[in-house]
Amino acid sequence: MNKLITPRRLPGFLELEPIKQKQFNEMEQKIKEVFEKHSFVPLDTPILEFSDILLAKSGGDVDKEIYRFTKGSTDMCMRYDLTVPLARYVAMNLNELNFPFKRYQIGKVFRGERPQKGRLREFFQCDADIIGNGDLSIVNDAECVSLYKDIFKTLNLDAIVEISNRKILGGLINSLELQKLSNDIFIALDKIDKIGEEGVKEVLLEKNIPAEKIISLINLCKACGNIDEVLSKIENICQDEEFLCGVKEIKELDSYLKAMGLTEKDYIFKLAIIRGHNYYTGTVFEAYLNGHRDFGAVGGGGRYENLASYYTEQKLPGVGMSIGFSRLFDILSSNELLPKVTNATSTVTIIPLGETLLECIALQKILRDNDITTEVSAENKSFKSKMKDANKKETPFVVILGENEVKDKVFALKDMTNGEQFNLDLNGLILKLKQTQA
Amino acid sequence: MNKLITPRRLPGFLELEPIKQKQFNEMEQKIKEVFEKHSFVPLDTPILEFSDILLAKSGGDVDKEIYRFTKGSTDMCMRYDLTVPLARYVAMNLNELNFPFKRYQIGKVFRGERPQKGRLREFFQCDADIIGNGDLSIVNDAECVSLYKDIFKTLNLDAIVEISNRKILGGLINSLELQKLSNDIFIALDKIDKIGEEGVKEVLLEKNIPAEKIISLINLCKACGNIDEVLSKIENICQDEEFLCGVKEIKELDSYLKAMGLTEKDYIFKLAIIRGHNYYTGTVFEAYLNGHRDFGAVGGGGRYENLASYYTEQKLPGVGMSIGFSRLFDILSSNELLPKVTNATSTVTIIPLGETLLECIALQKILRDNDITTEVSAENKSFKSKMKDANKKETPFVVILGENEVKDKVFALKDMTNGEQFNLDLNGLILKLKQTQA
């Protein structure tokens, strides 16, 4: 006898029970359909990449979290996002791709951080990006925002996208002659929801920024509403070129979003949206579930100047939207916001009584051919425990097939939800089960 | 300027071009639907597992191929198949699961062997298993074989499953008093297709097995045909208990397969089928594409005595079927046996002429709402190069929207396959595109 090893799973690694996995798969399938309806193509990059490729872009923080190892003489890493592999892919296939290149990818990524509630080491990311060759119209930014609308609609969720453009705040920073502190200012203002105005003031005063300039910056970030409301609040505050470009871009974006049929229920401009990542250079956005702001952003994205500067000299501007798929699924699951599914794996279980197993299997074939999911209770157990099994599995119907029933071609159908019983011929049975099939 | 890193992918790692990825996803979806129709539930175990869990069962050969590494104090491995994680899962969830537990999993597995044609380091495995608690009826073996029929049917492939039962050969080995050499005999006979009868004889003579016993073994393996043909060839050759049990099991299996509607076109008994793996203990089978025997087996599986003996004392017999998904896809793809798909990501591209971009986007919304995949050619390019793009992307239709067309509410639709042009009102346009939508 072997010594037993206690079966256990790595902490922070995904494993859904089958019923949840079904819901997860359905959600994934619905999202894929939205992407394909919007003419995005699927890409499935490897889980592992050469370390020099994967780490070319990453900052120090991510490095520590990465699963990196050597096999033979090869130094490799598990992917920690889907953007770096995309950059590598586009750089490798520049001549074969049609631009703008629209791809989506839903896949696992790996980050070896300390697991905590809501933080996983293995989780699904869901990304859609549009990459241009040289140039890329703002229409594509609108396309990414509009994906959220269609995705949340197909998932029956009520959500809103909050949009800004980093050039507006960047331009104000220029005109206040604070360019050298630009990074600090973005980081501080990104925390305004967490630490409040006073907190931001404190941080920026420590950087020796004059109070009146800080107030200008904070006031800008308070601008929020539809395009006209936001424009009226920031009009004439600045003539910086970058600022004016940002203003032009949000106006343009707004016109495209309206043409796409999005309304004020779907998006709002909010200049406090910054997104942590440094590589966003224009449009930035975050998606929130209405009535569930406490969940935080369930998605986000934006425009970046150059996707693959580490791998090619070709300028590849892009815009992307992302959904933290595992996190969103977890939120929806624990708040019972997912479509209900039954635990049942079948609509009907056929239970043989006496020597009728072959007839049960033949009936199963007929029912399956009629798209009715069917199981035969074939194990060597008592009739009673087979009924108990069917009940435990929440199978809505049971057919009991005894030798008399086989002879008379009559099927005894039991509705397990209310105990009702029907004696039906084959056509009647199929009809009844088809009617009640989910 | 950064020094550029040449973008490259790890050899032996998967990455399909988008059009192939689409075909791959469609194939995966079709297979999933078959599994669910047969009441299997999805499971998605983590990519990484604790090393002691994953290596408990593996032989020395697999060990060398495994991607194993340490992070912090945790020793972990990337999964190299989907069976060991299943064993760990079932052992962990014994009390929650309903038995027989039917699960399927389609996912990537990792084996760091030397990459060569047809051998990948990262590839998709596709498994369905049925696990019993204590006992498991032979009906489940039939269910696994029948999955192949439905899967190949949905993929439009003509295939056959070849079936044996290891107890038959095992029983003959017993009666020849060759038990001690049982493993060597299984291994040698498993190669009969490769090295021929003479090759097998040579190998077994070297093990000092008398020639007449070798002939008996080889003759058994020649038995092939429907159940009656096979039984007539092996009748009375042996009264060993294991042998008789194997014979009883194939008879039983045959009756279930027939009740499931399978015919001689779908399966055949062939006692030369052994399957390399030592852990198969009863039914074994392999699937072949008719007319493409040279591809080798595209799937296989069988019955095992005890799934999770390393993790639990509970006896868990199982039967499983597997498809080498990446390999099958590769074969079908290179032999043009996959359903054709177009390169086009849209049915129609709308090209603005003059200042009509917003109207193009509004039209795109209407067409998408009618389930017509639509793109707007919005980049800052000449009309001519936009037409060229649409052509290169193999988009079947183009709508050219100029200012006059907007005013007159007329849409100029061009069929890119034959150059035909139509002037249509909105309803006419939708109708025409819906008719030709794939």
Interface residues (C-beta under 8 A of the other chain):
Chain A: N2 L4 I5 T6 P7 R8 R9 L10 F13 L14 E15 L16 E17 P18 I19 Q21 K22 F24 N25 Q29 K32 E36 K37 H38 S39 F40 V41 P42 L43 D44 T45 P46 I47 L48 E49 F50 D52 I53 A56 Y67 F69 K71 G72 T74 M76 M78 A87 R88 Y89 A91 M92 N93 E96 N98 P100 K102 R103 K108 F110 G112 E122 G132 D135 L136 S137 V139 N140 A142 S255 Y256 A259 M260 G261 A308 S309 Y310 Y311 T312 E313 T345 S346 L357 L358 E359 I361 A362 Q364 K365 R368 D371 T373 T374 E375 V376 A378 E379 N380 D389 K392 K393
Chain B: N2 L4 I5 T6 P7 R8 R9 L10 F13 L14 E15 L16 E17 P18 I19 Q21 K22 F24 N25 Q29 K32 E36 K37 H38 S39 F40 V41 P42 L43 D44 T45 P46 I47 L48 E49 F50 D52 I53 A56 Y67 F69 K71 G72 T74 M76 M78 A87 R88 Y89 A91 M92 N93 E96 N98 P100 K102 R103 K108 F110 G112 E122 G132 D135 L136 S137 V139 N140 A142 S255 Y256 A259 M260 G261 A308 S309 Y310 Y311 T312 E313 T345 S346 L357 L358 E359 I361 A362 Q364 K365 R368 D371 T373 T374 E375 V376 A378 E379 N380 D389 K392 K393
